[in-house]
Amino acid sequence: MYMNKNISTAFSKLILFGLCFCTLLSCKKAFDLQPEDALEASQTYRNVYDADAAILGIYGKFVSLADKYVLLNELRGDLLDVTPNANAYLKQLGTQTVTSDNPYADPKPFYEVILNCNDALKNFNIMRQNKVLDNNQYYQRYTDVLFLRSWLYLQLGIHYGSVPYVTDALTNIEDIKDESKFQKITFDDLLGRLIRDTEATPKEFLNQNTSASSPTLILPMDTYLIRDGVFKFFIHRRSFLGDLNLWKGEYLKAASYYKDVMEIGTNQTTNADQQVDIFDTYRVSDDNSTDHSLKTTAVINPWTNIFAAPLADRIANWERMWTLPLTGSFSPGNPLLSLFSVSGNYLVKPSALSINNWNNQVRTDGSLTDRRGLNMSYRLNANQPEVLKFTKNYSTSLPFEKTGMWVVYRAAVMHMRFAEAANRLDRSTLAGALINNGIFGTFGTKSTYNGVADTYPFNFDGTTTTAFRGNWYRNSGIRGRAVNQNVSIDPANAMIDTEDKIIQEEALETAFEGYRWQDLLRIALRRQATDPNYLANKIAAKFEAAGDFSAAATARARLADKNNWYLPFKLK
């Protein structure tokens, strides 16, 4: 498979080295070694290469969370269901009846990576103080690890609500259980601390798409190439700041962070690696070629290439923002295959509701079914519905070739979250444009507000004339790229109806990728006072679509209590 050729042995060796590095750093956590046997920080953080090895090791451990991340965010949601092969613990996740002994609910794997981050951050500070790292080298590395740790804490807050916020470089994970030292803080307080810590980063080190001299951390890997001016192995910083502020209800700040990334192509360069396609990068665009643009009807580069094209593919990277390889060359390999593949353990499958969602869409030609459904997001394999986004490149003729990728973040997600923020600031028309048929299709020229051209961050230029083209003239919108008809918005209830349509589109565009529970929870928290049963009704609908009305009643009753929106927090 061509995916395998794209992930080099050099890359695997780098990750292996980094993993060994992190293992050495935490060896006394796993084994009762004597002090003289332990590797001291002075021996492991000697130079910039050691710092890079630590980062790669952290990411190597982070990748091991891929299956846990997807299960927690999708099986708890309404788009993924269990198969008869699933064990009792997976069934608990799906039915909202999780017990404290459920291994999928154990926060320990997240904290293990967090403690590795804490150790690295502590030692980066020492290296800077000792002038082993200069200011640029320090911030390149410190910022990346800080943001990754913050991403992990955001996930903990989403799934557990109140959690200990530990920033100390602990040598024993069991110390976190000491509530006298590490008290739990509320999710809202956690968001405030994450925003405070990440926004303290000097602004120039938030820029990831500038030039060859970018402050972005870039490591030499022969086929994991720089694309759009950024090394996409690492977390995307500004979009993550947008996410944090969206959760916090800081909608203007969230929209501003997203817009800065969405318009990253404004500055062009002749350097091929750093080239940012002004009309296409992160813009959900259509170049009218019928071959490219990641449209569902494209011939050469269809929508499915987002999940299947090689890591270095130029057009797929118009959409991808944070992508991690899953390769059998090192642990954990590709755990998503065994979860989803009919040829593997086949533990989870598309829910009946998710399939109904696609089947009920209307295409621009008037026919039914969303092309993003059958044979794009899922397929029938031996008459069994199988998630395709993680299995497309797997072939039973090459059973040991299990290379894949985890697209952790992409442009369509950012567009829908920008739309979510804009809608809450009275820009329902603009939000509708981004989820329907785009800026030009809605406004004709520039985006407007109360009859005049809108201002930053809501100013989008879709102008297209023989003399001038605005940098949003190719934007096709999420449904436009899917070649679907627009959804209508109720003007009498524009804000709520637009928000509902955004969440509906999120289900069609990003099903099974790991966004669903967090998006439903965010809306539920926002609507607590006006629609306290929002989350309960959404999850119950999954079981109703499958004809299991008893499970629907159980889920609705449990989720009527906000305390049951979160998993029991118990470190194993």
N, C-alpha and C positions, 0 to 999 in steps of 0.2 A: 504493500500500500504506500502511496506517495507521502502520507502523513509521517510514516516512519523515517523516510529519508530526510525529513525536515528537522528532526530532532537529533542532533549529532551526538556521537559518542563523547565528543569533547564536553558538551553540555552536561551529559550524565556524569562524567568524571568530576566536573566542577561541583555539581550538587553533592555527589558522594563525599568529596573532600570536605565540603561545608557541613554535611551531616556528621561526619566523623569528628569535626571540630566541635560542634555543639554537644555531641555525645561525650567528648572528653571534658568539656566544661561542666557537664552535669553528672559526671561519673559518680561522684560521691552521693548524689541523690539516689542513684539506683543500686549502688553497692556500698557496703560498709568498709570503705578503704581507709587506711591509715593516712595521716596528713602527708607523710613523705611520698606516698604513692599518687597523691592528687596533683593534677597539672595546675600550676599557679597561673593567675592572669598575666603575670609578667612574662610567662613563657608562651602564652597563646595570643596575646595582643601586642606583638612586637613591632608591627609595621602595617602599612595600609593594606597589604595583601592578606594579612591575618584578619583585619577588620572586614574585608570583603568575604573571606571564607566564613566568618561568623554570620554575615547576612545571608549567604547562600544556604548555610545550615538551617537558619531560622525558616527560610522559605521552603526548604525541603521538608521540615516538620509541618509547616503550614499546609502544604499540599495534602498531607495525610488527613486533613479535616474535610476534604472535598465531599465525601459521601455523607458525613455527618451534617455538613452545611445544607446539602440538597435535601436530605430527609427531614431535618427540622423545619425547613422553610417550605417544603412542598407537601410532604405527607400530612403535616398538621393543617395544611390549607385545603382548598377545595378541588384541586386539579389532579392530584395523584392519589391512588388507592392501592391497597395491598392485593396481592395474588394469594391463591390457596397455599403457596409455598412459604408465605411470611410466618415468622415466629410470633409468639404472643406479645413480645415487646414492640415489634413494629405495628401490630394491630392496636396496641395502646396509643401509639403516636397518632394513628389515623383516626381513632375514635375519641380522642381528648380524654383518655382515662389513664394517663401516665402515672405510674407509681414510683416511689423514690429509689427503688432498686433497679429501675430500667437503665440498662447500660447506654442507651441512646440519649438519655437525659443527664448523663454525667458531665458536669462542666469541667472536669479535670483535664481532658485533652486541650481545651482552650487555654487553661491556666498554665499548662506545661509550655506552650509556645509563648505565652505572655512572660513567664519567668525567664525564658531565653532572651526575649526582647529586653527585659529589665537588666539582665546581666550585660548585654551588649551596650545598652545606653550608658550604664555606669562606667564601663571600660572605655567607651568613646570619649567620655568626659575626661577620664584620666589621660588618655592619649593626647587629647587637645592640650591639657594643662602641661604635659611633658613635651609638647611640641613635636610629637610623633605624627600628628595630623595637623595640617594647616587649616585655616578657617573654612575654605571651600571643601576640602576633603571631609572635615568634620560634619558640616551641615548636610552635605550630600548623603552621608550615611546615617547620621542621627535622625534626620527628617524622615527618611524612608522607614526606619524601624519604629519610630514614634507613631507614624501614621498606621502602620500595620498593627501595632498594639492597640491603637484606638479603634481600628476596624473590628478587632477581636472583642474588645469591650462593648462595642455597639451590639454585636451579635449576642453577647451575654445578657445585656440589658433587654433586648428584644425577647429573648426566650425565658429569662428568669426574673425579670423585673428588678428586684433589689439584689445587688451583688457586692462583694468586697472589691474595692478599687485599690489594687495593690501595685505600687510602683517601685517597691524595694527589690533589690537583687537578692532574693531569698535563695538559700541553698537547699531548702527542704520544702516541698509543696505542702506538706502536712501543716506547716506553720500558718497557712491561710485559714485553717479551722479555728485558730485562736481569735475568737470574736472580741476579746479585750483589746487586741492590737489592730484587727482588721474588721471593723464593723461594716455591715452592709449599708449601702446608700441607695436611695430610690433611683429609678430609671431617669426621672427628670433631673435629679442632681448629677447623676452620671453624665448625662448629655452636656450639662453646663461645664463640667470639668473637662470633658473631652474637647469641647469647643475652645475653652480657655487654653488648654495645653497645645492644641494643634495650631490655633491662630496666633500663637506666640512665635511661630516660625517666621524668620525674615522673608518678606514677600518674594524676593528674587529666587528663593529656594522652593517656592510653590510652582514656579514656571517649569514645565516639563517639555515644552515644544518651542524652543527658541532658536537655537543654532548649534553648530558643532561644538561651541564652547558652553553649551547649556550646563547649568548646575545640576541637572538630572544625573543620578548615578547610572553610569553605563559601564557594563562589564564586557570583556572580550569573549564572545561566544560565536563560533564561526557560522552557524546557520540560524541562530536565534537573533535575527537582525533588528537593527533600529528601523522603525517605521513611523512616519509622520513626526519625526524629530524626537521620538521617545522610545525608550527601551521598555516594551510593554510587559516585561516580566514583573515589574514592580507596580505597587498600588498607585492609582491615579489620584493625585493629591487634591486638586481644586474640586473635582467632582465629589470626592469624599467630604470635603468641607461643605459642599452644597447639601449632601445627604444629612449631615449632622444638623445643619441649620433647618432643614425641612422638618426633621423630627422634632426639633425644638419649637417650631412655629415661627421661626424668623424667616418669613417668606421672601422678603426683599433681599436679604443677604444670600439666601439659598439660590434665588433666581440669578443674582449677580455672579456667584461662583460658577453656576452652570453656563451662563451666557459667555463668560470669559473662555470657557473650554469650547463651547459650540462655535465660537468665531476664531478659533486658534489659527485657521488658515489665512487670516487677513495678511500676515507677514509671510512672504514667500522667500525661498532660497534656491540657489542652483545646486546645492549639495543633494545628491540623490537620496541619501539616507535621511536627511533632514527635511526633505520636500514635504510640504503640507498642501494638499490639493485644495485650493481656496473655495471651490464650489462643492466639494464632495466630502472632505474629511469631517466626520462626526455630524454631517448635515442631513442624513437620511434623504439622499438625493436621487435624481433620475436624470441620466445623461441622454436619454431618448435614443440610445443606440440599439435597443431591444436585446442586446447581448449582456450588458454590464449592469451596474447600479444595484445589484442585489435585490432586484424585483423578483416577485414570485414567478413571473413569466419570462425572466431572462434566460438566455440560452447558455452562454458561456459562464456567467457568474450569477447563478440564481441565489435566492435567499438562503438556501441550505448551506452555502459555502461559508456563511458566518461561523458555522460549527464544524465544517469538514475540510476547508481549504488549508493548505500548508500555513505554518505560522508566519511565513514571510510574504504571503500573498497580499499584493498591493490593494486590491479592491476590497477584500474581506477586512483589511485593516482600516478602511474608511469607517467601519462599524466597531471593530474591536478596540477596547481601551485598556483592558487588563486581562491578560491571557497567560495561563500557566499550563505547561505540558504535563501529561500523565503518561509515563513511560515505564515499561516493564524492566528497564535497566536498573531501577532502584526502587526500594520500598517507598510508598505502598503500591507501586505499579499503577494500575487503572482500576480502582475499586468500583467506579461507576458502571463498568461493564457487567460485573457480576450482579449488581443490583437490578439492572434494567434488561439485560439481554436474555432472550428466550433460550439462547445457547448457554447462558450462565445459570445463576441461581434463580433469576426471574422472580424477585421478591416484591416488586412494585410495578404498577402499570398506570396508564392514563385513566383518570376517572371517567365514568359515563358522562358526568357534567362537562368535563373539558371537551369531549368529543361532540357533545350536543352544541356547545358554544360555537365550534367551528362549522358544524353542519347548518347552523341557523343564520350564517352570514350571507349577504347578497353581494355578488360581484358586480363590477361596473357594467358587464354585459347583461345583467339581470338574472343570471343563473345562480343557483344556490351553492353553498359550501365555501369556506375560506381555504384558499390554497395552502395556507400555513399549517393546516391540519394534517390530513392523511398524506403520507409519503414525504412530509417535510418535518413536522414536529413528532409524529408517530407513524408507525406502519403496522400492518398485519403480518406477523411472522408465524407461520404454522397456525394461522387463524387466531393468533393471540395478539392483542394490542400491545405494542412494544414502543417505548420512548426511543425516538430515532436520533434526537439531538446528541446523544452520547454514544450511539452504537453504529452510526452510519458507515464509518470506516472499518468496522470489524467484519471479517469474512471467516466463515467456518472452514474454508479451504486453507487458511493460515491461522490455525487456532492459537498459536503461541505469540502472534503479533497483536498485541493489545494496546498499542500506543493510541493515545487520545489527547484531548485538551479540555481544560476547564476555562471557559470564558466567564470570568468573574464579574466583569462589568462591560457594558457596551452602550453605543450611542443612543439606541432607541429607548433604553431605560432612562438615560439622562434627559432625553426630550420629554418623556412622559412625566418625569419628576419636575422638570422646569414647568411643564404645563400645569401640574398640580399646584406649584407655588404661585404661578401667574394667575391662575383661576381664583385663588384665595385673595388676590389683590385686585379683583374686579376686572380681570382680563380674560373673561370666559371665551370671547371670540378668538383671541390669540391662542388660547389653550386648545380650542376646537380646531384651529388651523393646523396645529402640530400633530394632532391625532387623526385628522381627516385627510384632506388633499393638499395640504401645504400652504406656504405663505402666499405664493402667486395665485394659487387656486382660490384662496379666500379673499385676499385684499387686492389682487391685481398689481399693486406696486408695493408701497411701504405699509407696514402695520400701523393701524390708527387706534386712537383712544378718544372717545367723545368727538369724533369727526376731524381730529388733527393727527399729524404724525406723532407716534408715541416716542417716549424718551427711554434711555438706558435704564434697566436692561431689557426693555420690552420693544426696542427698535429693531425691526427686521426689514430688510430691503429685498423685495422680490421683483423689482423692476426688470423688465427685459425689452429692450428696443434694439434697433440696428446700431445705435451709437453707444449704448450703455447697458450693462447687465449688473444688477445688484448681486451681492454675494449669497443671497438666498433664492435666486431665481430658479435653481434646480430642485429646491426642497419639495419633495413629493408628499410629505406627511406619512405617518405610520400606515394608515389604511390605503393611501395612494400607492405606496410601495407594494402593498399586498394586492393591489388592483381590486379593491373593494369599494362599494358605494360609501359615501359619507354617512355617518350617523347624525341624526337630528338632535338639536338641543332645545329643551323646553325654555323659552324666554321668560316664562313666569317663575321659573325656579332654576335660573341659569347656573348658579354656583354649585348647588348640590347635584343637579343633573349632569353638568359637565364633569364633576368629580366622579360620579358613577360611571360615566362613559370612559373616562381615563382608566379606571380600574377594570372595566370590561375589556378595554383594548389591551391592557397589560396581560390579561389572561390569554388572549389570542396570540400576542406577540412573544411573550417570554415564559410561557408555560414550562414547568419542570426545571427551570434554570436556577431556582433558589431565591426568587424575589417574592413569592406569593404571600406567605404568612406575614412577612414583615410589612408588605404594602397593606394588607387587610387590617393588621393590627394598628398601623399608623392612622388609618381612616377611623377605625373604631375608637381610638383614644381621642381623636379630634371631635368625634360626634357623641361622646358620652352623655352629654346633657340633653341632646335632642333625639338621638336614636340609640339608646343603650343596648338594643338587641341586634345591632348591625352585624357584629362578628358572629353571634350565635346563628343568625339566619343564613349568613353566607356559608358557614360550614355545614349546617343542616341540609342545605340544598344539594350538597354532594351526595348524601345518602338518599335523599328523595329521588334524585335522578337515577340512582341505581335500584330503586324500589325497596330500599331498606328503611322503612318508616320508623321502626323501633330504634335503630341507631340514630336516625335523624332527631327523634324526640330526646334521646339521651344527650346528644351533642348540644341541642338547643338549651336543654335544662342546665347543663354544666356551664356553658359559656354565658348564660344569663348572669352568672356571678363573675365579676371582674377578676377575682382572685384565681380563678381557673384559666385565665388567659395565659398564665405563666406556669412553667414547669417547676416541680419541686427542686429546690437547690440543695444538693447533697454531694459533697466531694467523696468519691469512692476511695 
